[in-house]
Amino acid sequence: MDNETMLKWLGERIRYGRKEKKISLDALAVLCEIDKANLSRIEAGKINVTILTLNKIAHHIYGDLGTLFSNEK
């Protein structure tokens, strides 16, 4: 998988999980202590995200980073 495809997949996975948990973009941004605009760009696959930020996002949506990358919901 190339980098662009990976970022897009990751963003879609984050958006899917956030919507499944019924968490708004604003609420997740506050929980993760990141800017809403940056979170939006992450979900759109437009920016590369640090592992620390990704861990925060994954924790609030999936419980842990491993589940974010698995096929589990």
Secondary structure, DSSP 4 states (H G I P E B T S, - for coil): --HHHHHHHHHHHHHHHHHHTT--HHHHHHHHT--HHHHHHHHTT-S---HHHHHHHHHHHTSSHHHHHSS--
